[in-house]
Structures are given as C-alpha cells and as structure tokens.
Amino acid sequence: IAGLNGATQYFYNVGTTSNGVQGGGTNQHFFVTAPTIGSSTPVRVWVLGDSGDAGVNQQLVRDAMLTETAANPPAPTIILHMGDMAYDNGTDSEFTNRHFAVYQNILRHTPLWPTLGNHESPSVNTSLGIGPYYEAHVLPSNGQAGGVASGTEAYYSFDYANAHFIVLDSMDSSRVPGSPMLTWLQNDLAATGQDWVIAYWHHPPYSKGHDSDN
C-alpha cells in the first residue's frame, strides 16, 4: 500500500468492487504503520512459540498479555512467533482454527512476523515456498522491509524503528558453513547499521523438548 505516513494509525475495511464491504469498518480494524527506520520510538514486542494447540493454556497466555497491557493499547507493537503455530501438521484448517481464530482480535491491528517450526514443516515445500505456512503470510524475501534480500520467505530480515530483526529457518534450510542462508546472514549482518540486532528461529540451543543432549 503506497502513500501512507509512518507511525500513523489507519482504520480500514475489506471487500471487493463487486461484493462491497465484507469486513472491518469498526474501531478495532486498524493498523499503525512502522516508525521511521532508525528512530528511537519505543517498541513493545510479544514473543510467542509453540502456541498452536487451541488449548486452555494458549488462551490463558493470550488473555494474560491483554490484561497486562490493557492500560496502554494497542499492544503489542509487533508479534514475533517462534514457530509451531498450528499443531500438529500446519494444515490450512489447523492454521484457521488453532492460530487465526485464537488471535483474530489481535491480528486485526498487530503485524506478526513468523518463523517456520517443525509442526508447520510437514505441510510445506520450503524449496518451492509453498504450503499453508507460506500461503498464510507475505514475508519480505526481496528486502522490502529493510535488510538484504534473501530471495526466499523461509528466512528474511526487517527493520522496525532502531531495531533490525533477523528471522532464520532452523527446520528446512541448510545450516552448514557456506550454505545460502548463512551466506545471506553474514551479508545481512554486515549491511545493517541499526542500534539493535535481534535474531530468532524455532529450535532453541538447549531444550529437552527437542532433546539437545542428543
């Protein structure tokens, strides 16, 4: 969408020229454009991971965040998702029911930046960039949001205020020295002049869930 000002709230509705307005048009249908790159605008980030089972704990975590930030909406500024958004296999129906349905009132106005988890992987072909995970998101493979173009939605980077975020794929992309992702990572790190550099991916370095002991 061209012609928008930075750090500005816009209200929206959604529809087509043939069917008219199909959604939106309320005071909860809005977004706030990103601040100027490099500015010291405060950023509040909600970090989620392994959330997508549509269980009671998922709802409790969501509601706790909303309660904690109720005095200063909208919150958070952005969402970073560490993967495993849609148990068990990242199918379209699992994304619909275990992710989008749970967070719909937040996602109406808060951008989410995801990374691929092992529970999304069975339903995608990362080399081709197809499958429900990739179809559910539009990610800046050409450097549209700052950073070096990666040429793939599997890993990418973006700037927000004075922070540079790097999203890596610890599931399907090669991590061996000299691989395309690590070569891109080196170039992306060398290119940024942001005050903060924050990288994230799905698999933690130490975890009994993925049994790093082995």
LUMDOSE-919508 format. One record per residue (C-alpha): residue number from 1; chain; x, y, z. Coordinates in nm, 4 decimals, m for minus. Example, Ala and Ser with C-alpha at 12.3 -4.5 7.8 and 13.67 -1.06 7.14 Angstrom:
BEGIN
[rec 1; A; [1.2300; m0.4500; 0.7800]] [rec 2; A; [1.3670; m0.1060; 0.7140]] 
end
This chain:
BEGIN
[rec 1; A; [0.0000; 0.0000; 0.0000]] [rec 2; A; [0.1619; 0.3226; m0.1129]] [rec 3; A; [0.1183; 0.6784; 0.0128]] [rec 4; A; [0.0949; 0.6084; 0.3864]] [rec 5; A; [0.2713; 0.8096; 0.6561]] [rec 6; A; [0.4970; 0.6476; 0.9132]] [rec 7; A; [0.3923; 0.5899; 1.2752]] [rec 8; A; [0.0311; 0.6680; 1.1834]] [rec 9; A; [m0.2913; 0.4870; 1.2704]] [rec 10; A; [m0.5184; 0.3947; 0.9799]] [rec 11; A; [m0.8643; 0.2415; 1.0028]] [rec 12; A; [m0.9745; 0.0036; 0.7283]] [rec 13; A; [m1.2407; m0.2189; 0.5867]] [rec 14; A; [m1.2047; m0.5044; 0.3406]] [rec 15; A; [m1.4111; m0.6001; 0.0398]] [rec 16; A; [m1.4307; m0.6116; m0.3362]] [rec 17; A; [m1.5758; m0.3837; m0.6006]] [rec 18; A; [m1.8353; m0.6491; m0.6888]] [rec 19; A; [m1.9380; m0.7623; m0.3389]] [rec 20; A; [m1.8889; m0.4442; m0.1393]] [rec 21; A; [m1.7504; m0.4288; 0.2144]] [rec 22; A; [m1.7135; m0.7746; 0.3652]] [rec 23; A; [m1.5302; m0.6994; 0.6890]] [rec 24; A; [m1.3798; m0.4293; 0.9016]] [rec 25; A; [m1.5114; m0.0793; 0.9399]] [rec 26; A; [m1.5026; m0.0805; 1.3224]] [rec 27; A; [m1.2765; 0.0926; 1.5725]] [rec 28; A; [m1.0938; m0.2392; 1.6140]] [rec 29; A; [m0.9999; m0.2649; 1.2470]] [rec 30; A; [m0.6879; m0.0527; 1.2233]] [rec 31; A; [m0.3127; m0.0734; 1.1893]] [rec 32; A; [m0.0273; 0.1554; 1.2854]] [rec 33; A; [0.2430; 0.1987; 1.0246]] [rec 34; A; [0.6026; 0.1395; 1.1256]] [rec 35; A; [0.8051; 0.4317; 1.2615]] [rec 36; A; [1.0901; 0.5812; 1.0638]] [rec 37; A; [1.3799; 0.3390; 1.0385]] [rec 38; A; [1.6472; 0.4347; 1.2890]] [rec 39; A; [1.4160; 0.6312; 1.5163]] [rec 40; A; [1.4194; 0.5614; 1.8896]] [rec 41; A; [1.0445; 0.5052; 1.9061]] [rec 42; A; [0.9643; 0.2573; 2.1864]] [rec 43; A; [0.8739; m0.0882; 2.0566]] [rec 44; A; [0.6745; m0.3443; 2.2535]] [rec 45; A; [0.7146; m0.6994; 2.1293]] [rec 46; A; [0.5043; m1.0036; 2.2161]] [rec 47; A; [0.7081; m1.3207; 2.1671]] [rec 48; A; [0.5163; m1.6452; 2.1136]] [rec 49; A; [0.6261; m2.0005; 2.0464]] [rec 50; A; [0.4725; m2.3469; 2.0350]] [rec 51; A; [0.1352; m2.1867; 2.0847]] [rec 52; A; [m0.0878; m2.3507; 1.8301]] [rec 53; A; [m0.2814; m2.6284; 2.0008]] [rec 54; A; [m0.6021; m2.4276; 2.0661]] [rec 55; A; [m0.5868; m2.5457; 2.4270]] [rec 56; A; [m0.6665; m2.3693; 2.7527]] [rec 57; A; [m0.3061; m2.2626; 2.8124]] [rec 58; A; [m0.2899; m2.0901; 2.4747]] [rec 59; A; [m0.5953; m1.8838; 2.5642]] [rec 60; A; [m0.4647; m1.8099; 2.9144]] [rec 61; A; [m0.1361; m1.6748; 2.7762]] [rec 62; A; [m0.3248; m1.4611; 2.5257]] [rec 63; A; [m0.5577; m1.3225; 2.7898]] [rec 64; A; [m0.2724; m1.2565; 3.0328]] [rec 65; A; [m0.0963; m1.0446; 2.7700]] [rec 66; A; [m0.4151; m0.8495; 2.7020]] [rec 67; A; [m0.4700; m0.7906; 3.0743]] [rec 68; A; [m0.1115; m0.6811; 3.1349]] [rec 69; A; [m0.1187; m0.4282; 2.8508]] [rec 70; A; [m0.4804; m0.3125; 2.8860]] [rec 71; A; [m0.3774; 0.0284; 3.0200]] [rec 72; A; [m0.1763; 0.1094; 2.7081]] [rec 73; A; [m0.3455; m0.0264; 2.3943]] [rec 74; A; [m0.2799; m0.1185; 2.1264]] [rec 75; A; [m0.0298; m0.3680; 2.2485]] [rec 76; A; [0.1961; m0.5202; 2.1481]] [rec 77; A; [0.3560; m0.3174; 1.8677]] [rec 78; A; [0.4552; m0.6320; 1.6799]] [rec 79; A; [0.4368; m1.0077; 1.7381]] [rec 80; A; [0.7344; m1.2370; 1.6850]] [rec 81; A; [0.6326; m1.6006; 1.6519]] [rec 82; A; [0.8975; m1.8653; 1.7104]] [rec 83; A; [0.7120; m2.1360; 1.5187]] [rec 84; A; [0.4770; m2.4268; 1.5881]] [rec 85; A; [0.1825; m2.2015; 1.5216]] [rec 86; A; [m0.0531; m2.4781; 1.4068]] [rec 87; A; [m0.0364; m2.8218; 1.5640]] [rec 88; A; [0.0004; m3.0948; 1.4574]] [rec 89; A; [0.0990; m3.0626; 1.0915]] [rec 90; A; [0.0469; m2.6995; 0.9918]] [rec 91; A; [m0.2515; m2.7702; 0.7694]] [rec 92; A; [m0.4796; m2.4975; 0.6441]] [rec 93; A; [m0.7581; m2.5961; 0.8842]] [rec 94; A; [m0.5134; m2.6072; 1.1757]] [rec 95; A; [m0.3909; m2.2568; 1.0927]] [rec 96; A; [m0.7512; m2.1397; 1.0756]] [rec 97; A; [m0.8698; m2.2975; 1.3997]] [rec 98; A; [m0.5587; m2.3047; 1.6169]] [rec 99; A; [m0.3932; m1.9787; 1.5197]] [rec 100; A; [m0.6058; m1.7250; 1.3349]] [rec 101; A; [m0.9251; m1.7971; 1.5278]] [rec 102; A; [m0.7442; m1.7672; 1.8622]] [rec 103; A; [m0.5658; m1.4381; 1.7834]] [rec 104; A; [m0.8104; m1.2791; 1.5370]] [rec 105; A; [m0.8903; m0.9793; 1.7563]] [rec 106; A; [m0.5179; m0.9051; 1.7963]] [rec 107; A; [m0.4145; m0.9736; 1.4382]] [rec 108; A; [m0.6704; m0.7202; 1.3175]] [rec 109; A; [m0.4261; m0.4477; 1.4157]] [rec 110; A; [m0.0922; m0.6089; 1.5068]] [rec 111; A; [0.1590; m0.7387; 1.2490]] [rec 112; A; [0.3039; m1.0847; 1.3105]] [rec 113; A; [0.6499; m1.1904; 1.1923]] [rec 114; A; [0.6798; m1.5728; 1.1939]] [rec 115; A; [0.9481; m1.8352; 1.1614]] [rec 116; A; [0.8962; m2.1939; 1.0489]] [rec 117; A; [0.8551; m2.4609; 1.3175]] [rec 118; A; [0.8700; m2.8375; 1.2922]] [rec 119; A; [0.4909; m2.8597; 1.3192]] [rec 120; A; [0.4456; m2.6403; 1.0106]] [rec 121; A; [0.7070; m2.8280; 0.8101]] [rec 122; A; [0.5054; m3.1425; 0.7174]] [rec 123; A; [0.2638; m2.9373; 0.5073]] [rec 124; A; [0.5127; m2.7221; 0.3157]] [rec 125; A; [0.7777; m2.7454; 0.0481]] [rec 126; A; [1.0293; m2.4846; 0.1601]] [rec 127; A; [1.2460; m2.5095; m0.1504]] [rec 128; A; [0.9416; m2.4072; m0.3564]] [rec 129; A; [0.7978; m2.1748; m0.0914]] [rec 130; A; [0.4551; m2.3380; m0.0988]] [rec 131; A; [0.2199; m2.4795; 0.1633]] [rec 132; A; [m0.0133; m2.3340; 0.4284]] [rec 133; A; [0.2605; m2.1581; 0.6296]] [rec 134; A; [0.3868; m1.9729; 0.3229]] [rec 135; A; [0.0382; m1.9056; 0.1896]] [rec 136; A; [m0.0748; m1.7608; 0.5235]] [rec 137; A; [0.1988; m1.4951; 0.5304]] [rec 138; A; [0.3542; m1.2424; 0.2957]] [rec 139; A; [0.7185; m1.2116; 0.4028]] [rec 140; A; [0.9829; m0.9718; 0.2665]] [rec 141; A; [1.2022; m1.2007; 0.0573]] [rec 142; A; [1.3202; m0.9048; m0.1525]] [rec 143; A; [1.4236; m0.6797; 0.1353]] [rec 144; A; [1.1026; m0.4751; 0.1164]] [rec 145; A; [1.1065; m0.4099; 0.4928]] [rec 146; A; [1.4791; m0.3404; 0.5272]] [rec 147; A; [1.7794; m0.5678; 0.5229]] [rec 148; A; [1.9349; m0.7703; 0.2433]] [rec 149; A; [1.7050; m0.9598; 0.0072]] [rec 150; A; [1.7087; m1.3314; 0.0899]] [rec 151; A; [1.5184; m1.4495; m0.2163]] [rec 152; A; [1.3020; m1.6749; m0.0004]] [rec 153; A; [1.0283; m1.6451; 0.2607]] [rec 154; A; [1.1970; m1.9193; 0.4653]] [rec 155; A; [1.4376; m1.6640; 0.6137]] [rec 156; A; [1.4339; m1.2865; 0.5928]] [rec 157; A; [1.5005; m0.9671; 0.7863]] [rec 158; A; [1.3198; m0.6436; 0.8589]] [rec 159; A; [1.3755; m0.3097; 1.0299]] [rec 160; A; [1.1441; m0.1584; 1.2878]] [rec 161; A; [1.2392; 0.1731; 1.4490]] [rec 162; A; [1.6050; 0.1329; 1.5553]] [rec 163; A; [1.5999; m0.2492; 1.5626]] [rec 164; A; [1.6980; m0.4948; 1.2919]] [rec 165; A; [1.5233; m0.8322; 1.3163]] [rec 166; A; [1.6669; m1.1429; 1.1507]] [rec 167; A; [1.4408; m1.4461; 1.1060]] [rec 168; A; [1.6186; m1.7744; 1.0398]] [rec 169; A; [1.4895; m2.1174; 0.9368]] [rec 170; A; [1.6197; m2.3883; 1.1715]] [rec 171; A; [1.3922; m2.6528; 1.0203]] [rec 172; A; [1.4203; m2.6921; 0.6453]] [rec 173; A; [1.7104; m2.4728; 0.5299]] [rec 174; A; [2.0715; m2.5890; 0.5440]] [rec 175; A; [2.2797; m2.4548; 0.8325]] [rec 176; A; [2.6170; m2.5854; 0.7152]] [rec 177; A; [2.9001; m2.3327; 0.6624]] [rec 178; A; [2.8764; m2.1745; 0.3210]] [rec 179; A; [2.5087; m2.2574; 0.2779]] [rec 180; A; [2.2827; m1.9944; 0.1172]] [rec 181; A; [2.1145; m1.8994; 0.4455]] [rec 182; A; [2.4391; m1.8495; 0.6365]] [rec 183; A; [2.5948; m1.6583; 0.3479]] [rec 184; A; [2.2889; m1.4334; 0.3399]] [rec 185; A; [2.3079; m1.3942; 0.7191]] [rec 186; A; [2.6683; m1.2747; 0.7003]] [rec 187; A; [2.5797; m1.0210; 0.4313]] [rec 188; A; [2.2711; m0.9026; 0.6189]] [rec 189; A; [2.4638; m0.8526; 0.9439]] [rec 190; A; [2.7328; m0.6597; 0.7608]] [rec 191; A; [2.4779; m0.4317; 0.5958]] [rec 192; A; [2.2779; m0.3161; 0.8972]] [rec 193; A; [2.3592; m0.0052; 1.0979]] [rec 194; A; [2.0716; m0.0384; 1.3431]] [rec 195; A; [2.1275; 0.0069; 1.7173]] [rec 196; A; [1.9786; m0.3333; 1.7963]] [rec 197; A; [2.0091; m0.6630; 1.6106]] [rec 198; A; [1.7679; m0.9368; 1.7201]] [rec 199; A; [1.7740; m1.2811; 1.5605]] [rec 200; A; [1.5285; m1.5628; 1.6204]] [rec 201; A; [1.4363; m1.9083; 1.4952]] [rec 202; A; [1.2413; m2.2095; 1.6154]] [rec 203; A; [1.4799; m2.4599; 1.7716]] [rec 204; A; [1.6439; m2.3356; 2.0947]] [rec 205; A; [2.0114; m2.4178; 2.1512]] [rec 206; A; [1.9281; m2.6000; 2.4766]] [rec 207; A; [1.5983; m2.7847; 2.5065]] [rec 208; A; [1.4662; m3.1135; 2.6323]] [rec 209; A; [1.1662; m3.0634; 2.4049]] [rec 210; A; [1.3941; m3.1145; 2.1049]] [rec 211; A; [1.6477; m3.3025; 2.3215]] [rec 212; A; [1.9639; m3.1043; 2.2588]] [rec 213; A; [2.1520; m3.3542; 2.4789]] [rec 214; A; [2.1458; m3.5847; 2.1781]] 
end
